[in-house]
Amino acid sequence: MTTNLLRPLVFALALLGDVLAAPEKWTKAIDAYTTADAAQPPARGGIVFIGSSSIRKWTTLAQDFPSLPVLNRGFGGSELADSVFYTDRIVLPYQPRAVVVYAGDNDLKAGKSPETIAADFKALRTTIHAALPATKIIFIGIKPSPARWAIRDHGIKANALIAADCATDEKRLIFVDTWRPMLGPDGLPRPELYIADKLHLTPAGYAVWTPLLAPLLK
């Protein structure tokens, strides 16, 4: 085989290796949760929040839902596919009655299409329901981040596809629209809801999310 023929094969194998290895970069974060669980096992049947840093940085989760058994298992920088990969470690052991998911910002940044993001959500809910068929899955819609405003159409389409998927099983799947509540009268993201990076949320941002979720978690 000539060098010219080998190069595409080597490149393809390298890309495949990156895809297969990608979730491994979260091993340290996931291991930390496993260690915490061993030291103080969470009660089963609660509500698990998973997803990217918008979940991980929700440090007031317990205070915002004071009467509910909430558990934060977010890991920053992750994409939906990463949550699928680690479902057996961050969801299934707790046998939750509900799983709240937020992801999509990092998927958009990585160039994933709305169709791929929706397919990853379907893979996640299929994986969870295969083991926990009665568990409710609540997807927090991709937010209108100023940092991702240039690709907002992709976020809007991904949200529409996931909302349509949730509509096929309304007893177990719920889509929560955060897009409209986070826009101002000018149709732009409300600046007070975001920290300096124009991506992650301020306490005011989480204050928008909390009342949207609270009635669904009781």
N, C-alpha and C positions, 0 to 999 in steps of 0.2 A: 504494500500500500504506500503510495507516495505521500510526501510531506503535505502537499496541498489537500489531499483527501483526509489526512489525519487531523488537520487543524480543526475542521468543523466538528468532528467527533469529540475531540478533546474539549472544545468549547462547550458543546452540549452537555458533556458529562460534568463539567465544572458547574454549569448552571443547575443541573439536577442535584449536585452535591450541596449547593447553596440552599436550594429549596428544602431538601431533606434535613439539613442541619439547622436551619433558621430557628425552629422552636427551642433548640437546645440552649440558646443564649439566655433564656428565661429560667434555666434550671435553678440558679441560685435563689431567685425570688420564690419559686415554687417550693424549693427545699425549706426555705424559712417558714413558710406556712405549715409544712408538714411537721417541722420541729415545734412550732407553736401549738399545733393540734395535739402532739404527744404530751406536751407539758400541761395543757389545759384543753381537753377535748370539748369542742363545741357541741351543744345539744343538737340532736337531729330534728328534722321537721321544721326548720326555721326558714329564713329568707336569705339567700346568698346573692351578693352583688359581685359580678365579674366584668372584666373588660379592661380597657386601657387606663391611662393615668387620670382621666376624668373621674373614674371610679376610685382608683388608688388614692387620689388626693382628697377624696371626700372624707375628711377626718372627723367631721361632725355627724357622721351617719347615725350613730347610736343616739345622739342627742336630737337629731331631726326626726327620728322615728322611735321615741322613747318607750312606747308600749309594745314594740315589735322585736322579735328575736332576729336582728339583722347581723350579717357577717360579711365583712369586706374581704374579697379575694381578688381584687384587681391587681394588675401588674403593668406598670407604665411602659408605654411604647409599643404595646402589643397590638396585633391585628385580630380580626375575628377568627382567622384560621388558627391562631395561637391558642385561643380559648377552646377551640375544638380539640386541639392536640392534648390539652391538659385537663379536659373534662373529668377524666377518671381520678384526678387528684384535687381539683378545686371545686367540684360540684358533687359528684356521685357519693363520696364518703359521708356527706352530711345529710343525704336523703331529704333535700329541702322541699317544702311545699311550694316554694316559688323561687325562680331565678330571675334576677334583674340584670340585663346586659346593656353595656354601652361600649360601642366600638365603631370605627368607621373613619375617624379623622386620620389615623395613620395609614389605613388602607388607601384613602384618597391620595395622601402624600406619596405613597409608594407607586401610584399610577394604576391601581386596580380599577377595573371598570365597574359601573353600578351593578351589572349582571353578575360579576364575580363576587362582589360584596354580598349580594342577595343569596347567591349560591352557598357562600360560606355560612350565612345565617341559617339557611336550610339544613346544612350539614350539622350545625351546632344543635338545633332543636331536634333533629332526627336522632342524634347521638344521645341527647339527654332523655328523650322520650322512649328510646329503646330500653333504657334501664329504669326510668322513673315515669311511667306513662301518665300518672295523675298530676305531675308537677306543672304548675303554671309558669310560662316563660314570658317575661315582659321586656320588650326591646325599647330602650330609650332612643328615639330617633336622633340621627346625626344632627348635631347642632350647627347653627349658622356662624361659624367662627370667622372673625375678620382675617385671621391668618390663612384661611382656606377660601376666602371670598372669590378669588379668581376662578375656582373650580366648583363654585356653588351649584351649578347645574347638575354636576355629577352627584353631589350629595342629595339634592332634591330627587333625582331619579332613583338613587339607591333607596332612599326613604320610601318612595312610592312602591317600589318592587317589594320591599320587606313588609310594608303595610298590607299589600295585596296578599302576600303569603300568609300573614297573620289572620286575614279575613277568612281563610279557608278552614280555620279551626278556632273559632272565637272563644270557646270555653277554655282553651289551654294556651292560646297565643294572643298577646296584646301588644299593639304598637302605640307608643306614646309620642305624640307630636310635640317636639320642643322647638321646632323651627319658628313658627308664628309667635309664640309667647316671648321669644328672645329677640324679636325685631322691634325697632322703634317706629314711630309714626312716619319716619322718612323711608321705611322699608329696609333699613340697614341694621346690623347687629347693634344692640344697645351696649355702648362702651363700658358702662359700669358693671357689666356682668362678666368681664374678662380681666385677667391680670395683664401685666406688661407684655407678655408674649403674644397676646391677642388670640390665644388658643384655649388656655385653661381657665377655669372659672374662679371668680371671687365668691365670697360668702353670699353675695347678692344673686349670683348665678345659680348656686345651689338652692337658694330660697325660691327660685322660679321652679326648679325641678321638684322640690319636696311636695308641694300640694298637688302636683300632677300625679305623683306616684302613691301618695298616702291612701286615697280611697281604694286603690287597686290591691293593696297589700293587707288589708284588714280581713 
